[in-house]
């Protein structure tokens, strides 16, 4: 699965600043009946964005023109789903296509083949012996859905009687290190094992799998062009159903100071909403590359809830290669929760080489963990 990336700048009237044009010409390998779409870090990697269908010119030639702010962009071409994404000639996956937009640009793309033209072999992944699946179909009554839930327990958990802080994290299927390794994993269990060996505090991590095609709605507490937001119900599930269950089955420190929430992109958006909505449940939040662009109402919500956040610890991080609007929106939220810039419980990192991808969040998880461990 492609790493979850961000932001349809060209669809949003709230984006300010100069827009540049990029014309992408695409040649397909053979005559096909499906429409072609572009999916990338400008639309949260939605493989079938309605406004992102390519125009067919002649035969197997297509094109699309986008208007975007300056920035670094990644994308792939699909036929409407990730099972029909472009591939190498032998059916293997390709690296994300990229362009760094500084001036109006034309780009030519040649597609070698499509992934669904080959028999796909499902990888069987194995995880560390202290990463477990709590339930493959945990019921979410607030959403009337089922979801796989993961848990990381420190290696000494079974040998001790102590209780541990807990971090609740979104996009659970991408959190833990797998064998064989995957390109789109945070590998937070490997990081924690290393940090704990070096003397850091031990913590439990609970991962909640995302909603697949409904992720843009489930991690959004507000309605958007993608549909009715389910984020409020999702956070209610975390607070009213999942946390009580975890607290009853595992040795956890249940108080607010020992309960954190974290996520990236849409997961960063819902993590910020969760701590603002339930500051007496979540004492700290990791807001990685947040998709605030899709939820402008959150600014007012945070302003209305500032009093409740006075004791909260919030870690913001985004990269300069994620687009100027990403950093700008993150700084806007930071300025609301830390207007004087002197609150040591609020940290803001803008990283020069940061991209909207799991290797970046893997790396920046370390300062987040150290920050909330203090």
C-alpha positions in Angstrom: 0.0 0.0 0.0 1.4 3.4 -0.9 2.3 5.7 2.0 -0.5 8.0 3.0 0.3 11.5 1.7 -1.4 14.8 1.6 -3.2 17.8 0.3 -5.4 18.7 -2.7 -4.1 22.3 -2.9 -5.7 23.0 -6.2 -9.2 22.2 -5.0 -9.1 24.5 -1.9 -10.1 28.1 -2.0 -8.5 28.7 1.4 -5.0 28.2 -0.1 -3.2 31.5 -0.6 -0.1 32.3 -2.5 1.0 31.9 -6.1 -0.2 28.7 -7.9 2.0 27.1 -10.5 0.9 24.9 -13.4 2.2 21.3 -14.0 1.1 19.6 -17.2 1.5 15.8 -17.0 1.4 13.8 -20.3 0.9 10.1 -19.9 1.3 7.3 -22.4 -0.3 4.0 -21.4 1.1 0.6 -22.5 -2.1 -0.7 -24.3 -5.7 0.2 -25.0 -7.8 0.1 -21.8 -11.4 0.8 -21.0 -10.9 2.3 -17.6 -10.4 6.0 -16.8 -7.0 7.0 -15.6 -6.5 9.0 -12.3 -3.5 10.7 -10.7 -3.1 10.1 -7.0 -0.4 11.7 -4.8 0.6 13.8 -1.9 -1.9 16.5 -3.1 -5.0 14.4 -2.5 -4.0 12.0 0.4 -3.3 9.3 -2.3 -6.9 8.9 -3.1 -6.7 6.5 -6.2 -10.1 7.7 -7.6 -10.3 11.4 -7.0 -13.2 12.8 -9.0 -11.4 15.9 -10.0 -8.2 14.0 -10.9 -9.3 12.0 -13.9 -6.9 12.3 -16.9 -8.1 13.6 -20.2 -7.8 11.0 -23.0 -6.2 12.5 -26.2 -5.6 10.0 -28.9 -5.1 6.2 -28.6 -3.2 5.6 -25.4 -2.2 9.2 -24.6 -3.6 11.1 -21.7 -2.9 14.4 -19.9 -3.9 16.4 -16.8 -3.0 19.9 -15.7 -2.8 20.7 -12.0 -2.4 24.1 -10.2 -0.3 23.8 -7.1 1.9 25.9 -4.8 5.6 25.6 -5.0 6.7 22.4 -3.3 7.8 18.8 -3.6 5.2 16.3 -4.9 4.9 12.6 -5.4 2.3 10.6 -7.4 1.4 7.5 -9.3 -1.2 6.8 -12.0 -4.0 4.4 -11.3 -7.1 3.0 -13.1 -9.3 3.9 -10.1 -7.9 1.7 -7.3 -4.6 0.6 -5.8 -5.1 -2.9 -7.3 -4.9 -1.2 -10.7 -1.9 1.0 -10.1 0.9 1.4 -12.7 3.7 -1.1 -12.3 7.1 -2.1 -13.8 7.0 -4.2 -17.0 7.2 -7.3 -14.8 4.4 -6.3 -12.5 6.5 -5.2 -9.6 5.7 -1.9 -7.9 7.5 1.3 -9.0 8.8 4.0 -6.8 6.6 7.1 -6.4 7.1 9.6 -9.3 8.3 13.0 -8.1 8.7 16.6 -9.2 9.9 19.7 -7.4 7.6 22.5 -8.5 9.4 25.9 -8.7 8.2 27.1 -12.1 5.4 26.1 -14.5 6.4 22.5 -15.6 5.6 19.9 -18.2 6.3 16.3 -17.4 6.1 13.2 -19.6 5.2 9.8 -18.0 5.4 6.4 -19.7 3.5 3.6 -18.0 5.2 0.2 -18.4 2.3 -2.0 -17.2 -0.5 -2.4 -14.7 -0.3 -4.3 -11.4 -3.6 -6.2 -12.1 -2.2 -7.7 -15.3 -0.1 -10.0 -13.1 -0.9 -12.6 -10.4 -0.1 -10.9 -7.1 1.5 -12.9 -4.4 0.3 -11.9 -1.0 3.3 -11.5 1.4 3.0 -13.2 4.7 4.5 -10.8 7.2 5.9 -11.8 10.6 6.2 -9.4 13.6 8.2 -9.3 16.8 7.1 -11.6 19.6 6.0 -8.6 21.7 3.8 -7.1 18.9 0.4 -8.8 19.1 -3.1 -8.5 17.5 -5.6 -7.7 20.2 -8.5 -8.6 17.8 -8.8 -8.9 14.1 -12.4 -7.6 14.2 -12.8 -5.4 17.2 -16.3 -3.9 17.2 -16.6 -0.1 17.1 -20.2 0.5 18.3 -20.0 4.2 17.6 -19.3 3.5 13.9 -21.0 0.1 13.6 -17.8 -1.3 12.1 -15.1 -3.7 13.0 -11.4 -3.0 13.0 -8.1 -4.8 13.7 -6.3 -3.6 16.8 -2.6 -4.1 17.5 -0.6 -3.8 20.7 3.1 -3.4 21.4 4.2 -4.5 24.9 7.7 -3.8 26.2 9.9 -6.9 26.2 9.9 -7.0 30.0 6.1 -6.8 30.3 5.6 -10.5 30.9 8.3 -10.6 33.6 7.1 -7.6 35.6 4.1 -6.5 37.5 4.4 -2.8 36.7 2.0 -0.6 34.9 2.8 1.3 31.8 1.8 4.5 29.9 0.0 4.0 26.7 0.2 5.7 23.3 -2.8 5.3 21.0 -1.8 5.5 17.3 -3.7 5.7 14.0 -2.9 3.7 10.9 -2.1 0.6 12.9 -1.2 -1.6 9.9 1.8 0.7 9.1 3.2 1.1 12.7 5.2 -2.0 13.4 8.3 -3.6 11.8 7.5 -6.6 9.6 9.6 -9.4 8.2 10.1 -9.1 5.3 10.4 -5.3 5.7 7.9 -2.9 4.1 8.6 0.5 2.7 5.6 2.1 4.4 6.2 1.2 8.1 7.0 3.4 11.1 8.7 0.5 12.8 7.9 2.1 16.2 8.5 -1.2 18.0 12.1 -1.3 16.8 12.6 2.3 17.9 11.1 1.7 21.3 13.2 -1.4 21.8 16.3 0.7 21.1 15.2 3.6 23.2 14.3 1.4 26.2 17.7 -0.3 26.0 19.2 3.2 26.2 17.2 4.0 29.4 14.0 5.6 28.1 10.7 5.0 29.8 8.8 1.9 28.8 5.4 2.4 27.2 2.6 0.4 25.5 1.5 1.3 22.0 -2.0 0.5 20.7 -2.5 0.7 17.0 -5.9 1.0 15.3 -6.0 0.0 11.6 -7.4 2.7 9.3 -10.6 2.6 7.4 -9.1 2.1 3.9 -11.1 4.0 1.4 -13.1 5.7 4.2 -10.0 7.0 5.9 -10.6 10.6 4.7 -14.0 10.5 6.5 -13.1 8.5 9.5 -10.2 10.6 10.6 -12.1 13.9 9.9 -14.4 15.2 12.6 -16.1 17.5 10.1 -17.9 17.1 6.8 -15.8 17.7 3.7 -15.9 17.2 -0.1 -15.3 13.5 0.7 -18.5 13.1 2.7 -19.8 13.1 6.2 -17.0 13.2 8.8 -17.0 10.2 11.2 -14.1 11.6 13.2 -16.2 12.6 16.3 -17.6 9.1 16.5 -14.1 7.6 15.9 -12.6 9.5 18.8 -15.6 8.5 21.0 -14.8 4.9 20.2 -11.2 5.5 21.4 -12.3 7.1 24.6 -15.5 5.2 25.5 -14.8 1.7 24.1 -11.1 1.0 23.2 -9.3 2.7 26.1 -11.6 1.0 28.8 -11.0 -2.3 27.1 -7.2 -1.9 27.0 -7.1 -0.7 30.6 -9.1 -3.8 31.7 -7.0 -6.3 29.8 -3.5 -4.9 30.2 -1.5 -3.3 33.0 -1.8 0.3 32.1 -1.4 3.7 33.8 -4.8 5.0 33.1 -4.5 8.7 34.1 -4.3 11.5 31.6 -0.6 12.2 32.2 0.1 8.6 31.0 -2.2 8.5 28.0 -1.1 9.8 24.6 -2.4 9.9 21.1 -0.5 10.2 17.8 -0.8 9.9 14.0 0.3 11.4 10.7 -1.5 13.2 7.9 -5.2 12.5 8.6 -4.1 10.7 11.7 -2.4 13.9 12.8 -5.6 15.8 12.3 -7.7 13.4 14.3 -5.0 13.3 17.1 -5.1 17.0 17.4 -8.9 17.0 17.5 -8.9 14.2 20.1 -6.6 16.0 22.6 -8.6 19.2 22.1 -11.9 17.4 22.6 -10.8 15.1 25.5 -7.9 16.9 27.3 -8.8 15.0 30.5 -8.2 11.7 28.7 -5.2 12.4 26.4 -2.4 14.2 28.2 -0.2 14.5 25.1 -0.4 14.2 21.3 1.9 13.6 18.4 0.7 15.7 15.5 2.8 14.5 12.5 2.3 16.3 9.1 -1.3 17.1 10.0 -4.0 17.4 7.3 -5.5 20.6 8.7 -6.3 21.7 5.1 -9.2 19.4 5.0 -10.7 20.6 8.3 -10.6 24.4 8.6 -13.2 24.3 11.4 -10.6 22.8 13.7 -9.1 26.3 14.2 -12.2 27.6 15.8 -12.7 24.4 17.8 -9.2 24.6 19.2 -9.7 28.3 20.2 -12.9 27.4 22.0 -11.1 24.6 23.9 -7.9 26.4 24.8 -8.7 26.5 28.5 -8.8 22.7 28.6 -5.5 22.4 26.8 -3.5 24.4 29.4 -1.8 21.3 30.8 -1.5 19.3 27.5 1.8 18.4 25.8 1.6 18.7 22.0 4.3 17.8 19.5 4.0 19.2 16.0 6.3 18.2 13.2 6.2 18.6 9.4 8.7 18.8 6.6 9.5 21.6 4.1 9.2 19.0 1.2 5.5 18.4 2.1 4.4 21.7 0.6 4.3 25.3 1.9 0.6 25.0 2.9 1.3 22.0 5.2 3.8 23.9 7.3 1.7 27.1 7.2 -1.4 25.3 8.5 0.6 23.5 11.2 2.1 26.8 12.4 -1.4 28.4 12.4 -2.6 25.7 14.9 0.6 26.1 16.9 0.1 29.8 17.2 -3.3 29.2 18.6 -2.2 26.8 21.3 1.1 28.6 22.0 0.6 32.2 21.0 3.6 33.6 22.9 5.8 30.7 21.9 7.0 30.2 25.4 5.0 27.2 26.5 7.5 24.4 26.9 4.8 21.8 26.7 4.2 22.7 23.1 6.9 21.7 20.6 7.0 22.7 16.9 9.5 21.2 14.5 9.9 22.2 10.8 12.3 19.9 9.2 14.1 20.9 6.0 14.4 17.4 4.4 11.0 16.2 5.7 8.7 14.4 3.3 5.2 13.1 3.8 6.2 9.5 4.2 6.7 6.9 6.8 10.5 7.1 6.9 10.2 10.7 8.0 7.7 9.9 10.7 9.8 6.9 11.8 12.7 9.3 12.4 10.7 12.0 14.1 9.0 9.5 16.4 12.2 9.6 18.5 12.0 13.3 19.5 8.3 12.9 20.0 8.8 9.9 22.4 11.5 11.7 24.3 9.3 14.8 24.5 6.4 13.0 26.1 8.6 10.9 28.3 9.9 13.9 30.2 
